Amino acid sequence: MLVAATYFMEFLDGTALSTALPAIGSDFHVVPADVNVAMTAYLIAVAMGIPFSSWLAERFGPRRVFCTAIAVFTIASLLCAISPNLAALTAFRALQGFGGAMMVPVGSLVVLRGTPKDQLLKATAYLVWPGLLAPVLAPLVGGAITQYLSWHWIFLVNLPLGAAAFVAALRLVPSGGADRGRRLDWPGLALTTLGVAAVVVGLELFSEGRPAGWAAASLVVGLAALVGAVAWMRRAPRPLFDFAVLHVRTFRATQTGGFVYRLTIQSIPFLLPLLFQDGFGWDPVHAGLLVAAVFVGNIGIKPATTPLIRRFGFKPVLVTAAAASAVTFVGCAVLAPSVPDLLIALLLLVSGAFRSIGFSAYMNVQYADVSAEQLPSANAIANTLVQLAAALGVALAALLIRAGIAFLPAGTDHAGPYRVAFLAVAVLMLVSVVDSLLLPRHAGTQVSGRRA
């Protein structure tokens, strides 16, 4: 619960700020779009910090690093609140992102190391809810704080939460686990951080509609650096990551089909408001109330996900969740303004429920067959790809909308490009379906508790 609470604090803070961009821009005398650089700096810092946090946890012990991460995140929150200008806010957001990069993966490593495999399903159920609940509360919390207090309080509320989490971590997180002789793989770290940062920057440039040349160049540099990192670490004596963990079939599935699943579901909260507001011409309140049905489905189905996995096993649940999600995306593509709101809300509720089921199943199965020695590498690889999927989901949605605008004939209705985007995302989701179909029949039974 402690680790879940720190997840929630980090996820909520990362999302709620988007509602305060106009207020921050007004205070700093810049256009709201320019404030987005602070959010981008946060994303880059998180993505770059995760590989480094893996080594820190092994070198100094998870307890010390986890407590330090909470302290850095909390202090950076205070610095963000008292920032005098946009440059300072951007720098302190980057520091906050680095704290979050240590807090999230190291916290999950503490849980994974201390939980027997047959109890992992129950333990990770607590770790899933922040990622599902934070998107529901963030716009409401951020909007309310900005309107009735000021945007500074988005950061200031972290101070008592961070202090409480720090004290709890000192009492609850077990000490030990430090390897004083663990040396840092500097070439592997440099290539990995450069690669991840360049990919995230490229995706952000694409999603913001910046010149395609710069975005493409950043992506090429990033991918080249990541390829170089993999090549180096395959022959390094003490690599930053042990890529041998990818030989574990269930873990590899969560980094291939699971990656596709995550990036597609990340694109939906971006596409839906645009379809309703720009495509259908609805006001933001009308659109927001309907989009909330997705997140109601996320939370509403949550108590049933663990029983479903125990009853049917991981493979059937993963296949069904991905296939049903693809069907709901097709349903979104054929929506029209004349469809009753109740039917739209029902479709989005079902979509959110299957989104939650698939997300929970992937999070549980990915460590089912990973050994204790492989956990640090598996945890770092998984968390890095989660960050990339989040960035890629928005960038992919933006690209698909532009593709729809470019290729649809003139005079097409305003919703046309969004229909194209939803259909393309549905087709992409089928990659996840195929990957799950190739899993062994009884994959992850040590975690699910289901036997033949």
C-alpha positions as CSV (number, residue, x, y, z in Angstrom):
1,M,0.0,0.0,0.0
2,L,2.9,2.3,0.7
3,V,4.4,1.7,-2.8
4,A,0.9,2.1,-4.4
5,A,0.5,5.4,-2.6
6,T,3.8,6.7,-4.0
7,Y,2.7,5.5,-7.4
8,F,-0.5,7.4,-7.0
9,M,1.3,10.6,-5.9
10,E,3.7,10.4,-8.9
11,F,0.9,9.6,-11.5
12,L,-1.5,12.2,-10.2
13,D,1.1,14.9,-10.2
14,G,2.3,14.0,-13.7
15,T,-1.2,14.3,-15.1
16,A,-2.9,17.0,-13.1
17,L,-0.5,19.7,-14.3
18,S,-2.0,19.7,-17.8
19,T,-5.1,21.4,-16.5
20,A,-3.1,24.2,-15.1
21,L,-1.2,25.2,-18.2
22,P,-3.2,28.4,-18.9
23,A,-2.8,29.6,-15.3
24,I,0.9,28.9,-15.3
25,G,1.3,30.6,-18.7
26,S,-0.5,33.7,-17.4
27,D,1.6,33.9,-14.3
28,F,4.9,33.5,-16.2
29,H,3.7,35.8,-19.1
30,V,4.1,33.1,-21.8
31,V,1.6,31.3,-24.0
32,P,0.1,28.1,-22.4
33,A,1.6,25.9,-25.2
34,D,5.1,26.9,-24.1
35,V,4.5,25.6,-20.6
36,N,4.3,22.1,-22.1
37,V,8.1,22.1,-22.0
38,A,7.9,21.5,-18.3
39,M,5.8,18.4,-18.8
40,T,8.2,17.2,-21.5
41,A,11.2,17.7,-19.2
42,Y,9.4,15.6,-16.6
43,L,8.7,12.7,-19.1
44,I,12.3,12.8,-20.3
45,A,13.8,12.7,-16.8
46,V,11.6,9.8,-15.8
47,A,12.5,7.8,-18.9
48,M,16.2,8.5,-18.5
49,G,16.3,7.9,-14.7
50,I,14.7,4.4,-14.7
51,P,17.8,2.6,-16.1
52,F,20.0,4.3,-13.6
53,S,17.6,3.6,-10.7
54,S,18.1,-0.2,-11.3
55,W,21.8,0.1,-10.7
56,L,21.3,2.4,-7.7
57,A,18.9,-0.1,-6.0
58,E,21.5,-2.9,-6.4
59,R,24.4,-0.8,-5.4
60,F,23.0,0.9,-2.3
61,G,20.0,-1.2,-1.5
62,P,16.3,-0.6,-2.3
63,R,15.4,0.9,1.0
64,R,17.9,3.7,0.9
65,V,17.2,4.5,-2.8
66,F,13.4,4.4,-2.3
67,C,13.6,6.7,0.7
68,T,15.9,9.1,-1.2
69,A,13.5,9.0,-4.2
70,I,10.6,10.1,-2.0
71,A,12.7,12.9,-0.5
72,V,13.9,14.1,-3.9
73,F,10.3,14.0,-5.3
74,T,8.9,15.9,-2.3
75,I,11.7,18.6,-2.2
76,A,11.4,19.1,-6.0
77,S,7.6,19.6,-5.6
78,L,8.3,22.5,-3.2
79,L,10.8,24.0,-5.6
80,C,8.3,23.7,-8.4
81,A,5.7,25.5,-6.3
82,I,8.1,28.5,-5.6
83,S,9.5,28.7,-9.2
84,P,9.9,32.3,-10.3
85,N,9.8,31.6,-14.0
86,L,9.2,28.9,-16.6
87,A,12.9,28.0,-16.9
88,A,13.1,27.3,-13.2
89,L,9.9,25.3,-13.2
90,T,11.2,23.2,-16.1
91,A,14.5,22.5,-14.3
92,F,12.7,21.5,-11.0
93,R,10.1,19.4,-12.9
94,A,13.1,17.5,-14.4
95,L,14.4,16.9,-10.8
96,Q,11.0,15.8,-9.7
97,G,10.9,13.4,-12.7
98,F,14.2,11.9,-11.6
99,G,12.8,11.3,-8.2
100,G,9.8,9.7,-9.7
101,A,12.0,7.5,-11.9
102,M,13.7,6.1,-8.8
103,M,10.4,5.9,-6.8
104,V,8.3,3.9,-9.1
105,P,10.6,1.0,-10.3
106,V,12.5,0.7,-7.0
107,G,9.2,0.6,-5.1
108,S,7.9,-2.2,-7.4
109,L,11.2,-4.1,-6.9
110,V,10.7,-4.0,-3.2
111,V,7.3,-5.5,-3.6
112,L,8.4,-8.2,-6.1
113,R,11.4,-9.3,-4.0
114,G,9.3,-9.6,-0.8
115,T,6.3,-11.4,-2.3
116,P,6.1,-15.2,-2.9
117,K,4.9,-16.1,-6.4
118,D,1.6,-17.5,-5.2
119,Q,0.8,-14.2,-3.5
120,L,2.0,-12.0,-6.4
121,L,-1.5,-11.7,-7.9
122,K,-2.9,-10.3,-4.7
123,A,0.0,-8.0,-4.1
124,T,0.2,-6.5,-7.6
125,A,-3.6,-5.8,-7.4
126,Y,-2.7,-2.9,-5.1
127,L,0.0,-1.6,-7.6
128,V,-2.5,-1.5,-10.5
129,W,-5.1,0.9,-9.0
130,P,-3.0,4.1,-9.0
131,G,-2.5,3.9,-12.8
132,L,-6.3,3.4,-13.2
133,L,-7.6,5.8,-10.7
134,A,-5.1,8.7,-11.3
135,P,-6.4,9.5,-14.8
136,V,-10.0,9.7,-13.3
137,L,-9.1,12.1,-10.6
138,A,-6.2,14.1,-12.2
139,P,-8.4,16.5,-14.4
140,L,-10.9,17.0,-11.6
141,V,-8.2,17.6,-8.9
142,G,-6.0,19.7,-11.1
143,G,-8.9,21.8,-12.3
144,A,-10.4,22.3,-8.8
145,I,-7.0,23.2,-7.3
146,T,-6.2,25.7,-10.1
147,Q,-9.7,27.3,-9.9
148,Y,-10.2,27.6,-6.2
149,L,-6.6,27.8,-4.9
150,S,-3.8,28.2,-7.4
151,W,-1.6,26.0,-9.6
152,H,1.1,26.1,-6.9
153,W,-1.0,23.8,-4.7
154,I,-0.7,21.0,-7.3
155,F,2.8,20.7,-6.0
156,L,2.3,21.8,-2.4
157,V,-0.1,18.9,-1.6
158,N,2.8,16.6,-2.2
159,L,4.6,17.9,0.9
160,P,2.5,16.3,3.6
161,L,2.0,13.2,1.5
162,G,5.8,12.9,0.8
163,A,6.7,13.4,4.4
164,A,4.2,10.7,5.5
165,A,5.5,8.3,2.8
166,F,9.1,8.9,3.9
167,V,8.4,8.1,7.5
168,A,6.4,5.0,6.5
169,A,9.2,3.8,4.2
170,L,11.8,4.1,7.0
171,R,9.6,1.8,9.1
172,L,8.2,-0.6,6.5
173,V,10.8,-1.2,3.8
174,P,13.3,-3.9,4.8
175,S,17.0,-2.9,4.8
176,G,19.7,-4.9,3.1
177,G,20.1,-6.1,-0.4
178,A,23.1,-3.7,-1.2
179,D,25.9,-5.0,-3.4
180,R,28.9,-2.7,-2.6
181,G,30.9,-4.3,-5.3
182,R,28.3,-3.6,-8.0
183,R,30.0,-1.5,-10.7
184,L,28.1,0.8,-13.1
185,D,28.1,-0.1,-16.8
186,W,28.9,3.5,-17.9
187,P,28.7,2.8,-21.7
188,G,25.5,0.9,-21.3
189,L,24.0,3.7,-19.2
190,A,25.1,6.4,-21.6
191,L,23.7,4.7,-24.6
192,T,20.4,3.7,-22.9
193,T,19.7,7.1,-21.4
194,L,20.6,8.8,-24.7
195,G,18.4,6.4,-26.6
196,V,15.4,6.7,-24.3
197,A,15.6,10.5,-24.1
198,A,15.9,10.9,-27.8
199,V,13.0,8.6,-28.5
200,V,10.8,10.4,-26.0
201,V,11.7,13.8,-27.4
202,G,11.0,12.6,-30.9
203,L,7.6,11.2,-29.9
204,E,6.8,14.4,-28.1
205,L,7.7,16.5,-31.2
206,F,5.5,14.4,-33.3
207,S,2.6,14.6,-30.9
208,E,2.9,18.4,-30.7
209,G,2.9,18.8,-34.4
210,R,6.5,20.2,-34.6
211,P,8.6,19.9,-37.8
212,A,8.7,16.3,-38.9
213,G,12.4,16.5,-39.8
214,W,13.5,17.2,-36.2
215,A,11.2,14.6,-34.8
216,A,12.3,11.9,-37.2
217,A,16.0,12.8,-36.6
218,S,15.5,12.5,-32.9
219,L,13.8,9.1,-33.3
220,V,16.6,7.8,-35.5
221,V,19.3,8.9,-33.1
222,G,17.4,7.3,-30.2
223,L,16.8,4.0,-31.9
224,A,20.4,3.8,-33.0
225,A,21.6,4.5,-29.5
226,L,19.2,1.8,-28.1
227,V,20.5,-0.7,-30.7
228,G,24.0,0.1,-29.7
229,A,23.1,-0.3,-26.0
230,V,21.7,-3.8,-26.6
231,A,24.8,-4.8,-28.7
232,W,27.1,-3.5,-25.9
233,M,25.3,-5.1,-23.0
234,R,25.2,-8.5,-24.8
235,R,29.0,-8.7,-24.5
236,A,29.7,-6.5,-21.4
237,P,31.0,-8.5,-18.3
238,R,28.6,-6.7,-15.9
239,P,25.9,-5.1,-18.1
240,L,23.4,-2.5,-16.9
241,F,20.6,-4.9,-18.0
242,D,20.7,-8.7,-18.3
243,F,18.8,-9.2,-21.6
244,A,18.8,-13.0,-21.0
245,V,15.6,-12.3,-19.1
246,L,13.9,-11.9,-22.5
247,H,14.3,-15.6,-23.0
248,V,11.6,-16.1,-20.4
249,R,8.5,-16.5,-22.6
250,T,5.9,-14.8,-20.3
251,F,8.2,-11.8,-19.7
252,R,9.0,-11.5,-23.4
253,A,5.2,-11.5,-24.2
254,T,4.6,-8.5,-21.9
255,Q,7.4,-6.6,-23.6
256,T,6.1,-7.3,-27.2
257,G,2.4,-7.9,-27.3
258,G,2.0,-6.1,-23.9
259,F,3.9,-3.1,-25.2
260,V,1.5,-2.9,-28.2
261,Y,-1.5,-3.3,-25.8
262,R,-0.3,-0.5,-23.6
263,L,0.5,2.0,-26.4
264,T,-2.9,1.4,-28.0
265,I,-4.9,1.9,-24.8
266,Q,-2.8,5.0,-24.0
267,S,-4.0,6.5,-27.3
268,I,-7.7,6.2,-26.5
269,P,-8.0,8.9,-23.8
270,F,-6.3,11.2,-26.3
271,L,-8.6,10.3,-29.3
272,L,-12.0,10.3,-27.6
273,P,-12.1,13.9,-26.4
274,L,-11.0,15.1,-29.9
275,L,-13.6,12.9,-31.6
276,F,-16.4,14.3,-29.4
277,Q,-15.3,18.0,-29.4
278,D,-13.7,18.5,-32.9
279,G,-15.5,15.7,-34.8
280,F,-19.0,16.0,-33.3
281,G,-18.8,19.6,-32.2
282,W,-19.7,18.9,-28.6
283,D,-18.7,21.1,-25.7
284,P,-15.9,20.0,-23.3
285,V,-18.3,19.2,-20.4
286,H,-20.4,16.9,-22.6
287,A,-17.3,15.2,-24.0
288,G,-15.7,14.9,-20.6
289,L,-18.7,13.3,-18.9
290,L,-18.7,10.6,-21.6
291,V,-15.0,10.0,-21.5
292,A,-15.3,9.5,-17.8
293,A,-17.2,6.3,-18.6
294,V,-13.9,4.7,-19.7
295,F,-12.4,5.3,-16.3
296,V,-15.5,4.2,-14.4
297,G,-15.2,0.9,-16.3
298,N,-11.5,0.8,-15.3
299,I,-12.3,1.0,-11.6
300,G,-15.6,-0.8,-11.6
301,I,-14.2,-4.1,-13.0
302,K,-11.1,-4.0,-10.8
303,P,-12.5,-6.3,-8.0
304,A,-13.3,-8.9,-10.6
305,T,-9.9,-9.1,-12.4
306,T,-8.1,-11.3,-9.9
307,P,-11.0,-13.9,-9.7
308,L,-11.1,-13.9,-13.5
309,I,-7.4,-14.6,-13.8
310,R,-7.6,-17.3,-11.1
311,R,-10.6,-18.9,-12.8
312,F,-9.5,-18.9,-16.5
313,G,-5.7,-18.3,-16.4
314,F,-3.6,-15.7,-18.0
315,K,-3.8,-16.7,-21.7
316,P,-7.6,-16.7,-22.1
317,V,-7.9,-13.5,-20.2
318,L,-5.2,-11.7,-22.2
319,V,-6.6,-12.9,-25.6
320,T,-10.2,-11.9,-24.6
321,A,-9.2,-8.5,-23.2
322,A,-7.2,-7.5,-26.3
323,A,-9.8,-8.9,-28.8
324,A,-12.7,-7.2,-27.0
325,S,-10.8,-3.9,-26.8
326,A,-10.2,-4.0,-30.6
327,V,-14.0,-4.5,-31.0
328,T,-14.8,-1.5,-28.8
329,F,-12.3,0.6,-30.8
330,V,-14.2,-0.3,-34.0
331,G,-17.4,0.7,-32.2
332,C,-15.9,4.1,-31.4
333,A,-15.0,4.5,-35.1
334,V,-18.7,4.1,-36.2
335,L,-20.1,6.4,-33.6
336,A,-22.1,9.4,-34.7
337,P,-23.6,12.5,-33.0
338,S,-27.1,11.0,-33.3
339,V,-26.2,7.9,-31.2
340,P,-27.8,8.3,-27.7
341,D,-25.4,9.3,-25.0
342,L,-26.5,6.2,-22.9
343,L,-25.3,3.8,-25.7
344,I,-22.0,5.7,-26.1
345,A,-21.4,5.6,-22.3
346,L,-22.1,1.9,-22.3
347,L,-19.6,1.2,-25.1
348,L,-16.9,3.3,-23.3
349,L,-17.7,1.6,-20.0
350,V,-17.2,-1.8,-21.6
351,S,-14.0,-0.6,-23.3
352,G,-12.7,0.7,-19.9
353,A,-13.4,-2.6,-18.2
354,F,-11.5,-4.7,-20.8
355,R,-8.7,-2.1,-20.7
356,S,-8.4,-2.7,-16.9
357,I,-8.6,-6.5,-17.2
358,G,-5.8,-6.6,-19.8
359,F,-3.6,-4.1,-18.0
360,S,-3.9,-6.1,-14.7
361,A,-3.2,-9.4,-16.4
362,Y,-0.1,-8.1,-18.2
363,M,1.3,-6.6,-15.0
364,N,0.9,-9.9,-13.1
365,V,2.1,-12.3,-15.7
366,Q,5.3,-10.4,-16.6
367,Y,7.2,-11.6,-13.5
368,A,5.5,-15.0,-13.2
369,D,8.5,-17.0,-14.4
370,V,11.3,-14.5,-13.7
371,S,13.9,-15.6,-11.2
372,A,15.0,-13.6,-8.2
373,E,18.4,-12.8,-9.8
374,Q,16.7,-11.5,-13.0
375,L,14.2,-9.3,-11.2
376,P,16.2,-6.0,-11.2
377,S,16.9,-6.3,-15.0
378,A,13.3,-7.3,-15.7
379,N,11.9,-4.6,-13.5
380,A,14.0,-1.9,-15.2
381,I,13.3,-3.1,-18.8
382,A,9.5,-3.3,-18.1
383,N,9.3,0.2,-16.5
384,T,11.3,1.8,-19.3
385,L,9.0,0.3,-21.9
386,V,6.0,1.4,-20.0
387,Q,7.2,5.0,-20.2
388,L,7.9,4.6,-23.9
389,A,4.4,3.2,-24.5
390,A,2.8,6.1,-22.7
391,A,4.7,8.6,-24.9
392,L,4.2,6.6,-28.1
393,G,0.5,6.2,-27.5
394,V,-0.2,9.9,-27.8
395,A,2.3,10.4,-30.6
396,L,0.7,7.5,-32.6
397,A,-2.8,8.9,-32.1
398,A,-1.6,12.3,-33.4
399,L,0.1,10.8,-36.4
400,L,-3.0,8.7,-37.3
401,I,-5.3,11.7,-37.1
402,R,-2.9,13.6,-39.5
403,A,-2.9,10.6,-41.8
404,G,-6.6,10.6,-41.9
405,I,-6.7,14.3,-42.7
406,A,-4.2,13.8,-45.5
407,F,-5.7,10.8,-47.2
408,L,-9.5,11.3,-46.8
409,P,-11.2,13.1,-49.7
410,A,-12.1,16.8,-49.4
411,G,-15.5,17.4,-47.9
412,T,-15.3,14.4,-45.5
413,D,-17.1,15.0,-42.2
414,H,-15.0,16.4,-39.3
415,A,-15.1,13.0,-37.5
416,G,-13.5,11.2,-40.5
417,P,-9.8,11.4,-39.4
418,Y,-10.7,10.2,-36.0
419,R,-12.6,7.2,-37.4
420,V,-9.5,6.3,-39.4
421,A,-7.4,6.6,-36.2
422,F,-9.7,4.3,-34.2
423,L,-9.8,1.7,-36.9
424,A,-6.0,1.7,-37.2
425,V,-5.6,1.3,-33.4
426,A,-8.1,-1.6,-33.5
427,V,-6.0,-3.3,-36.2
428,L,-2.8,-2.7,-34.2
429,M,-4.4,-4.2,-31.1
430,L,-4.7,-7.5,-33.1
431,V,-0.9,-7.8,-32.8
432,S,-1.4,-8.2,-29.0
433,V,-4.1,-10.8,-29.6
434,V,-1.8,-12.9,-31.8
435,D,1.1,-12.6,-29.4
436,S,-1.1,-13.8,-26.5
437,L,-2.4,-16.7,-28.6
438,L,1.2,-17.9,-28.9
439,L,1.7,-18.1,-25.1
440,P,1.9,-21.6,-23.5
441,R,-1.5,-22.9,-22.5
442,H,-0.8,-22.7,-18.8
443,A,1.4,-19.6,-18.7
444,G,1.9,-18.0,-15.3
445,T,0.1,-20.7,-13.3
446,Q,2.5,-20.2,-10.4
447,V,1.0,-16.8,-10.0
448,S,-2.6,-17.3,-11.1
449,G,-3.0,-20.5,-9.0
450,R,-4.9,-22.2,-11.8
451,R,-3.8,-25.7,-12.7
452,A,-4.6,-28.0,-15.6
